[in-house]
Amino acid sequence: GSSRHKLVIAGRAGWKCDDLIRIIRRFPERIIWIGRTGDDVLHSLYKNALALIFPSLEEGFGLPVLEAMAQNGHQTIRVTGVVECDDELLHRV
């Protein structure tokens, strides 16, 4: 089924993200990559987000998780390991 939710990815492209870029290009109506952004945009994203996915264990020292919790008070799930997805999962988002 169709969903009104979108996956918004903030941050610059790093190394080894060719597969991610290919997936994003296949689902432009459902996945939006905004790249690097200012604090005002990040705060708005945190405040309006349904969930935060923070797969990195090293980058940002966990501060994005704390910032998101401060903005909207939602619980945050820490993801450890590599996040993998397939077409079926993306159709559920």
C-alpha positions as CSV (number, residue, x, y, z in Angstrom):
1,G,0.0,0.0,0.0
2,S,0.8,3.6,-0.3
3,S,2.2,5.6,2.7
4,R,2.3,9.3,3.3
5,H,5.6,8.9,5.2
6,K,8.9,9.6,3.6
7,L,12.5,8.7,4.6
8,V,14.5,11.9,4.9
9,I,18.3,11.4,5.0
10,A,20.4,14.3,6.2
11,G,24.2,14.4,6.0
12,R,26.9,14.3,3.4
13,A,27.7,11.2,1.3
14,G,30.5,9.2,2.8
15,W,32.6,6.4,1.5
16,K,30.9,3.1,0.5
17,C,27.5,4.6,-0.1
18,D,27.1,3.8,-3.8
19,D,24.4,1.1,-3.0
20,L,22.5,3.6,-0.9
21,I,22.6,6.2,-3.7
22,R,21.2,3.7,-6.1
23,I,18.3,2.9,-3.8
24,I,17.5,6.5,-3.3
25,R,17.5,7.1,-7.0
26,R,15.0,4.2,-7.5
27,F,12.6,5.7,-4.9
28,P,12.7,9.5,-5.4
29,E,9.1,9.9,-4.2
30,R,9.7,8.1,-1.0
31,I,13.4,8.8,0.0
32,I,14.7,12.3,0.1
33,W,18.4,13.0,0.7
34,I,18.9,16.7,1.7
35,G,22.6,16.5,2.2
36,R,24.4,18.7,4.8
37,T,22.0,21.1,6.4
38,G,22.0,23.8,9.1
39,D,20.9,23.4,12.6
40,D,17.5,25.1,12.0
41,V,16.6,22.5,9.4
42,L,17.8,19.7,11.6
43,H,15.8,20.9,14.5
44,S,12.7,21.0,12.3
45,L,13.3,17.5,11.0
46,Y,13.8,16.2,14.6
47,K,10.6,18.0,15.8
48,N,8.5,16.6,13.0
49,A,10.0,13.1,12.7
50,L,8.0,10.0,13.4
51,A,11.3,8.2,14.2
52,L,15.1,8.7,14.1
53,I,17.4,6.1,12.6
54,F,20.9,6.6,13.8
55,P,23.0,3.7,12.4
56,S,26.5,5.1,13.1
57,L,28.2,4.2,16.4
58,E,31.0,6.7,16.0
59,E,29.8,9.8,14.1
60,G,28.3,12.6,16.0
61,F,29.2,11.0,19.3
62,G,25.5,10.3,19.8
63,L,24.6,14.0,19.9
64,P,22.0,13.7,17.1
65,V,20.1,11.2,19.3
66,L,20.1,13.6,22.2
67,E,19.1,16.5,20.0
68,A,16.2,14.6,18.5
69,M,15.0,13.5,21.9
70,A,15.1,17.1,23.1
71,Q,13.1,18.3,20.1
72,N,10.2,15.9,20.2
73,G,10.5,13.8,23.2
74,H,10.0,10.6,21.2
75,Q,11.8,7.4,22.2
76,T,14.8,6.7,20.0
77,I,15.9,3.3,18.9
78,R,19.6,2.8,18.6
79,V,20.5,0.7,15.6
80,T,23.7,-1.3,15.9
81,G,25.3,-3.0,12.9
82,V,24.6,-2.5,9.3
83,V,21.2,-1.5,8.2
84,E,20.1,-3.4,5.1
85,C,16.8,-3.1,3.3
86,D,15.2,-4.5,0.2
87,D,12.4,-3.4,-2.1
88,E,9.8,-5.2,0.0
89,L,10.8,-3.2,3.1
90,L,10.8,0.1,1.2
91,H,7.3,-0.6,0.0
92,R,6.2,-0.8,3.6
93,V,7.7,2.5,4.6
